């Protein structure tokens, strides 16, 4: 069985990794370089706080948490002053939690 079949990767990935190994080093061939784009804004601890808040009882008069309510509540906490609904949604999606 070939490497690509065993690791379930493409032939190009095997070729690129071998080339990187020959030209640079084993360490560089196996490690990923940082990718472009905006760095991660919230740590795993932040994400855990959002998830924990979403799992609490909803505010009085509400059946459940909404993204808007959760965002408003999280913005009251240190480190979450600029969090938005989309960030909350993505954190909950990653955790496979659904508010509705």
N, C-alpha and C positions, 0 to 999 in steps of 0.2 A: 504494500500500500504506500502511496506517495505521501509526502509531508502535507501537501495541500488537502488531501482527502482526510487524513488523520485529524488535522487541526480545523478542517472545514473553512479554509481560506482560499483565496484565488491564487492562481499561478503567479500573477503579477506581484502579489504581496510577498510570496516566497522569494521571487527574483529581487524585489526591492530590498528585502531584509538581508539577503546574501550580499548584495552590492554594498549596502551600508556597513556590513561586517567587514568586508574586504577593505573598504576605503577608510573606515573610521575605527571602530572597535566593537567588541561584542556588547558592551554596555550601551553604546549608542544605538546599536542595531535593535536591541530589545526594549529600550526606553522610548517613550513618546516625548517629543519636544512640545513645549507649550504652544497652544494654538492661538491664532488671532481671535479677536473678539473681546467683548467686555468681560472682565474678570467676575467671578462669582461674588455676588454682593452679600448673600446670607450664608452663614455657616450651618453645619448640621445642627448645632445647638439652637440657632434661630429657627430652623425648620421644625425642630422638635417642639419648640414653644408654640408655633403656629398650630401644629397638629394637636398638641395638648389643649390649646384654647378651643379648637373646633370640636373637641370631644367633650367639652364641659356642657353643662346645661345652658340652654339659650337664655338670652335676657328676658326679664319679665314681659309678658304680653306677646312674646314671640314663640312660634312653634319650634323653629329651628334657626340656626345661624345662617345668614346669607353672606355672600362675599363682601357686600358693603358693610354689614354689621361687624363682621370679623376684621375687616380692614380698619374701621373706626376704633375698635377695641385695641387692636395691636398697636396702632399709632400712639396710644397713650403710654406705651412701655418704652423704656430706654432701648435704643438700637433699632427701633422700628418706626421712627418718626416719618420716614419717607416711603414706607412700604405702600404698594398699591394693590388694587384688586387682582391684577394679572399675576403679580408675584405670589399672592396668596393662592390663586387658582393653580398655578404651576406646582407649588409646594404640595398642595392637596392631591393634585393629579399624580405626582411622583409617588406619593404615599398611598395612592389608590383609594382616596377618600372622596366621597361625593356628598355635598351638602343637600342635595335635593334629589 
